[in-house]
Amino acid sequence: MTDASTSFRLHPGAPDSPVILHVPHSSRDIPAGVRAGIVLDEEALTRELDHITDAHTAEIAARAAAAARVTPWRFVNRLSRLVVDPERFPDEREEMLAAGMGAVYTRTTHREALRPEDFDGRPLLERYFHPYAEAVTAAVEERLEAVGRAVVIDVHSYPTKALPYELHGEGPRPPVCLGTDPFHTPAALLDAARQAFAGFGGIGLDSPFAGTYVPLRHYGKAANVSALMVEIRRDLYMDEPGGPAGPGLDALADALADLVGRLSG
């Protein structure tokens, strides 16, 4: 089974950069030992990965980092969110538990069985979730020590049409959705994102997905840790579901690089 230390990677950025591009849902990789606990056959699993994976977002972040005036740090999950979802609360605080999609999923995007109902997810949390959370926390604290602030930019994508698992899928689905937090998303950060992504035909807030990712150690406590979630509608840059990237990927990477530059001064 894959060791936790190789299941994610922190790509170094400039020593004076406060920005961490966080890419949690781009991978399709599932270790064999984890695959054994998933009840889907190979065809169904491939279909589920097509729907649930934020395809090509790691490439968008990598190209943005290469193009940015000041290179940001990148924290990239190298395993599928079907192993664990590092952005969920690991306990009853997580609203997606109602859909069987807490930190360890038991249901699919179409509300079908992914794992047995009595599946014990605690070993996966211990092996993958907690080491991941500790590593992100350490990355944020390194930025705080180095430059006095940290800016976590989540890089996500979402399907053009709502999937059955979405709890708030009835709302607007703009080309770019910005997820915010009342404590960790200051107005200046939101304004910078609006300017950077102004050319994509519309920007929405917190619909169909809301919130940001902040390590629990800093959540609601550290005002010098700011955060924003960038959700890109997939038809802007790829064939859905699970298809290849198209020419829109470069424009999105340039916009993300622009945002990084605005936050690095």
BELJO-V292816 format. One line per field, one symbol per residue. phi: phi as a letter, one per 30 degrees, with the letter a starting at -180 (. if undefined). psi: psi as a letter, one per 40 degrees, with the letter a starting at -180 (. if undefined). Layout:
BEGIN
phi=???
psi=???
END
This chain:
BEGIN
phi=.ededcdabcddcdecddccdcbcbcccdbeeddedccdddddddedddedcddeidddeddddddcddbdddbcbdccddddbcdcdddbdddddedcibddcdcbcdcicdcbeecdcdddddddcddddddddedddddddddbiabbccdcbbbddcdcedddbddddbdebccdbbdcccdedddddddddcdccikbcchadbbjbcbeedcdibcddccabccccddddbadccidddcdddddddddddddeddccd
psi=ihideeeihhhiaidehehhhhgefeiehhidddddeheiidddddddddddhgheddddddddddeidhhiihhhheiieeciheeiieaeehdeddeffadhheiidefihdiidehhedddddddddddddddddddddddddeeiihhhhhiiiidiiidehdfeeaigidhhhhihddegiddddddddddfdeeehhihfheiiiihhiddehedheehiiihhhhhdedeihiieaiiadeddddddddddddddee.
END
